[in-house]
């Protein structure tokens, strides 16, 4: 089984200046809607810790609600 670039390293939050353990993985298109600054922009998805995932959800709440209807 082939491993991707992200799977070789330990799951650590991809936000700049954060070294906490990652809880969730989010698509880069979705993260582009938020103000989170990531360490590496060349990946398909980014890993977020619990705190940054909560901030991401809070920032993108209205756009996610609109996406449900359309």
OpenMM code with the backbone's topology and positions (N, CA, C; nanometers):
from openmm import Vec3, app, unit

residues = "UNK UNK UNK UNK UNK UNK UNK UNK UNK UNK UNK UNK UNK UNK UNK UNK UNK UNK UNK UNK UNK UNK UNK UNK UNK UNK UNK UNK UNK UNK UNK UNK UNK UNK UNK UNK UNK UNK UNK UNK UNK UNK UNK UNK UNK UNK UNK UNK UNK UNK UNK UNK UNK UNK UNK UNK UNK UNK UNK UNK UNK UNK UNK UNK UNK UNK UNK UNK UNK UNK".split()
positions = [
    Vec3(0.0837, -0.1182, 0.0000),
    Vec3(0.0000, 0.0000, 0.0000),
    Vec3(0.0879, 0.1241, 0.0000),
    Vec3(0.0613, 0.2146, -0.0894),
    Vec3(0.1408, 0.3366, -0.1001),
    Vec3(0.0959, 0.4390, 0.0029),
    Vec3(0.1931, 0.5062, 0.0621),
    Vec3(0.1626, 0.6087, 0.1616),
    Vec3(0.1760, 0.7464, 0.0995),
    Vec3(0.0892, 0.8374, 0.1387),
    Vec3(0.1003, 0.9748, 0.0906),
    Vec3(0.2034, 1.0494, 0.1744),
    Vec3(0.2349, 1.1683, 0.1335),
    Vec3(0.3342, 1.2503, 0.2034),
    Vec3(0.2937, 1.2765, 0.3485),
    Vec3(0.1652, 1.3006, 0.3710),
    Vec3(0.1165, 1.3296, 0.5057),
    Vec3(0.1228, 1.2077, 0.5981),
    Vec3(0.1017, 1.0888, 0.5451),
    Vec3(0.0934, 0.9694, 0.6285),
    Vec3(0.2280, 0.9231, 0.6836),
    Vec3(0.3372, 0.9708, 0.6293),
    Vec3(0.4685, 0.9290, 0.6773),
    Vec3(0.5037, 0.9926, 0.8107),
    Vec3(0.4601, 1.1143, 0.8329),
    Vec3(0.4910, 1.1860, 0.9561),
    Vec3(0.3796, 1.1667, 1.0585),
    Vec3(0.4105, 1.1988, 1.1813),
    Vec3(0.3089, 1.1925, 1.2862),
    Vec3(0.2012, 1.2968, 1.2581),
    Vec3(0.0813, 1.2698, 1.3003),
    Vec3(-0.0302, 1.3610, 1.2765),
    Vec3(-0.0203, 1.4796, 1.3722),
    Vec3(0.0281, 1.5897, 1.3201),
    Vec3(0.0454, 1.7127, 1.3965),
    Vec3(-0.0319, 1.8221, 1.3236),
    Vec3(-0.0870, 1.9151, 1.3980),
    Vec3(-0.1639, 2.0246, 1.3403),
    Vec3(-0.0784, 2.1010, 1.2384),
    Vec3(-0.1363, 2.1308, 1.1217),
    Vec3(-0.0649, 2.1963, 1.0128),
    Vec3(-0.0708, 2.3489, 1.0179),
    Vec3(-0.1269, 2.4066, 1.1220),
    Vec3(-0.1332, 2.5518, 1.1354),
    Vec3(0.0015, 2.6025, 1.1873),
    Vec3(0.0436, 2.7160, 1.1350),
    Vec3(0.1713, 2.7757, 1.1743),
    Vec3(0.1747, 2.7968, 1.3255),
    Vec3(0.2888, 2.7658, 1.3871),
    Vec3(0.3135, 2.7812, 1.5313),
    Vec3(0.2229, 2.6952, 1.6189),
    Vec3(0.1790, 2.5819, 1.5691),
    Vec3(0.0992, 2.4891, 1.6493),
    Vec3(0.1618, 2.3507, 1.6373),
    Vec3(0.1855, 2.2865, 1.7477),
    Vec3(0.2464, 2.1547, 1.7465),
    Vec3(0.1603, 2.0494, 1.8142),
    Vec3(0.0317, 2.0807, 1.8316),
    Vec3(-0.0591, 1.9883, 1.8994),
    Vec3(-0.0975, 1.8724, 1.8083),
    Vec3(-0.1473, 1.7670, 1.8691),
    Vec3(-0.1894, 1.6483, 1.7952),
    Vec3(-0.3140, 1.6796, 1.7127),
    Vec3(-0.3143, 1.6343, 1.5882),
    Vec3(-0.4247, 1.6612, 1.4966),
    Vec3(-0.5440, 1.5718, 1.5278),
    Vec3(-0.6622, 1.6292, 1.5156),
    Vec3(-0.7866, 1.5566, 1.5401),
    Vec3(-0.8621, 1.5310, 1.4102),
    Vec3(-0.8596, 1.6282, 1.3181),
    Vec3(-0.9378, 1.6217, 1.1949),
    Vec3(-0.8517, 1.6547, 1.0740),
    Vec3(-0.8978, 1.6110, 0.9590),
    Vec3(-0.8335, 1.6420, 0.8332),
    Vec3(-0.9360, 1.7134, 0.7451),
    Vec3(-0.8990, 1.8294, 0.6924),
    Vec3(-0.9910, 1.9131, 0.6157),
    Vec3(-0.9325, 1.9387, 0.4771),
    Vec3(-1.0197, 1.9413, 0.3769),
    Vec3(-0.9818, 1.9678, 0.2394),
    Vec3(-0.9286, 2.1109, 0.2262),
    Vec3(-0.8279, 2.1314, 0.1426),
    Vec3(-0.7653, 2.2631, 0.1262),
    Vec3(-0.8625, 2.3661, 0.0693),
    Vec3(-0.9569, 2.3253, -0.0150),
    Vec3(-1.0545, 2.4197, -0.0686),
    Vec3(-1.1401, 2.4782, 0.0429),
    Vec3(-1.1714, 2.3983, 0.1413),
    Vec3(-1.2509, 2.4450, 0.2539),
    Vec3(-1.1679, 2.5358, 0.3445),
    Vec3(-1.0438, 2.5005, 0.3659),
    Vec3(-0.9573, 2.5808, 0.4530),
    Vec3(-0.9271, 2.7164, 0.3904),
    Vec3(-0.9281, 2.7258, 0.2584),
    Vec3(-0.9030, 2.8523, 0.1905),
    Vec3(-1.0092, 2.9565, 0.2256),
    Vec3(-1.1271, 2.9131, 0.2694),
    Vec3(-1.2348, 3.0047, 0.3074),
    Vec3(-1.2105, 3.0673, 0.4440),
    Vec3(-1.1202, 3.0112, 0.5205),
    Vec3(-1.0943, 3.0623, 0.6554),
    Vec3(-0.9642, 3.1426, 0.6573),
    Vec3(-0.9325, 3.1969, 0.7741),
    Vec3(-0.8115, 3.2790, 0.7866),
    Vec3(-0.6943, 3.2011, 0.8453),
    Vec3(-0.7019, 3.0700, 0.8504),
    Vec3(-0.5936, 2.9892, 0.9065),
    Vec3(-0.4716, 2.9916, 0.8155),
    Vec3(-0.3548, 3.0108, 0.8735),
    Vec3(-0.2285, 3.0104, 0.7998),
    Vec3(-0.1630, 2.8742, 0.8188),
    Vec3(-0.1387, 2.8032, 0.7092),
    Vec3(-0.0840, 2.6682, 0.7161),
    Vec3(0.0649, 2.6651, 0.6889),
    Vec3(0.1317, 2.5623, 0.7423),
    Vec3(0.2758, 2.5443, 0.7229),
    Vec3(0.3076, 2.5081, 0.5789),
    Vec3(0.2281, 2.4184, 0.5204),
    Vec3(0.2547, 2.3676, 0.3858),
    Vec3(0.1301, 2.3848, 0.3007),
    Vec3(0.1409, 2.4579, 0.1909),
    Vec3(0.0269, 2.4815, 0.1024),
    Vec3(0.0171, 2.3778, -0.0093),
    Vec3(0.1166, 2.2911, -0.0239),
    Vec3(0.1209, 2.1989, -0.1364),
    Vec3(0.0578, 2.0635, -0.1114),
    Vec3(-0.0352, 2.0539, -0.0202),
    Vec3(-0.0998, 1.9256, 0.0081),
    Vec3(-0.2488, 1.9357, -0.0233),
    Vec3(-0.3148, 1.8225, -0.0366),
    Vec3(-0.4578, 1.8198, -0.0663),
    Vec3(-0.5433, 1.8507, 0.0554),
    Vec3(-0.4985, 1.8035, 0.1700),
    Vec3(-0.5750, 1.8266, 0.2926),
    Vec3(-0.4795, 1.8626, 0.4056),
    Vec3(-0.5338, 1.9288, 0.5048),
    Vec3(-0.4531, 1.9710, 0.6186),
    Vec3(-0.5116, 1.9120, 0.7459),
    Vec3(-0.4242, 1.8811, 0.8386),
    Vec3(-0.4667, 1.8282, 0.9674),
    Vec3(-0.4801, 1.9431, 1.0660),
    Vec3(-0.5892, 1.9411, 1.1431),
    Vec3(-0.6152, 2.0466, 1.2403),
    Vec3(-0.6338, 1.9872, 1.3787),
    Vec3(-0.5827, 2.0583, 1.4793),
    Vec3(-0.6047, 2.0175, 1.6173),
    Vec3(-0.7465, 2.0585, 1.6572),
    Vec3(-0.7862, 2.0215, 1.7750),
    Vec3(-0.9225, 2.0472, 1.8209),
    Vec3(-0.9547, 2.1967, 1.8236),
    Vec3(-0.8610, 2.2771, 1.8732),
    Vec3(-0.8831, 2.4220, 1.8835),
    Vec3(-0.8960, 2.4886, 1.7465),
    Vec3(-0.8075, 2.4522, 1.6521),
    Vec3(-0.8123, 2.5137, 1.5200),
    Vec3(-0.9320, 2.4630, 1.4396),
    Vec3(-0.9747, 2.3390, 1.4612),
    Vec3(-1.0936, 2.2883, 1.3944),
    Vec3(-1.2169, 2.3656, 1.4417),
    Vec3(-1.2227, 2.3948, 1.5716),
    Vec3(-1.3334, 2.4718, 1.6273),
    Vec3(-1.3351, 2.6126, 1.5673),
    Vec3(-1.2180, 2.6748, 1.5551),
    Vec3(-1.2082, 2.8078, 1.4945),
    Vec3(-1.2495, 2.8033, 1.3476),
    Vec3(-1.2090, 2.6992, 1.2753),
    Vec3(-1.2461, 2.6827, 1.1348),
    Vec3(-1.3975, 2.6717, 1.1209),
    Vec3(-1.4603, 2.5914, 1.2052),
    Vec3(-1.6052, 2.5748, 1.1998),
    Vec3(-1.6774, 2.7060, 1.2285),
    Vec3(-1.6260, 2.7824, 1.3240),
    Vec3(-1.6879, 2.9085, 1.3617),
    Vec3(-1.6803, 3.0097, 1.2468),
    Vec3(-1.5656, 3.0165, 1.1802),
    Vec3(-1.5454, 3.1120, 1.0706),
    Vec3(-1.6283, 3.0780, 0.9475),
    Vec3(-1.6481, 2.9506, 0.9201),
    Vec3(-1.7130, 2.9087, 0.7963),
    Vec3(-1.8582, 2.8664, 0.8169),
    Vec3(-1.9159, 2.8996, 0.9293),
    Vec3(-2.0517, 2.8549, 0.9614),
    Vec3(-2.1540, 2.9008, 0.8578),
    Vec3(-2.1541, 3.0275, 0.8237),
    Vec3(-2.2556, 3.0781, 0.7313),
    Vec3(-2.2398, 3.0202, 0.5914),
    Vec3(-2.1183, 3.0069, 0.5431),
    Vec3(-2.0983, 2.9517, 0.4097),
    Vec3(-2.1345, 2.8030, 0.4051),
    Vec3(-2.1102, 2.7318, 0.5123),
    Vec3(-2.1490, 2.5901, 0.5165),
    Vec3(-2.2997, 2.5746, 0.5211),
    Vec3(-2.3686, 2.6657, 0.5906),
    Vec3(-2.5146, 2.6614, 0.5937),
    Vec3(-2.5731, 2.6902, 0.4566),
    Vec3(-2.5162, 2.7877, 0.3846),
    Vec3(-2.5638, 2.8184, 0.2504),
    Vec3(-2.5401, 2.7022, 0.1546),
    Vec3(-2.4291, 2.6304, 0.1706),
    Vec3(-2.3979, 2.5171, 0.0854),
    Vec3(-2.4990, 2.4036, 0.1036),
    Vec3(-2.5578, 2.3941, 0.2199),
    Vec3(-2.6573, 2.2901, 0.2444),
    Vec3(-2.7817, 2.3128, 0.1593),
    Vec3(-2.8184, 2.4382, 0.1393),
    Vec3(-2.9413, 2.4698, 0.0683),
    Vec3(-2.9255, 2.4667, -0.0818),
    Vec3(-2.8044, 2.4902, -0.1338),
    Vec3(-2.7833, 2.4968, -0.2779),
    Vec3(-2.7021, 2.3848, -0.3291),
] * unit.nanometer
topology = app.Topology()
chain = topology.addChain("A")
for resn in residues:
    res = topology.addResidue(resn, chain)
    for name in ("N", "CA", "C"):
        topology.addAtom(name, app.Element.getBySymbol(name[0]), res)
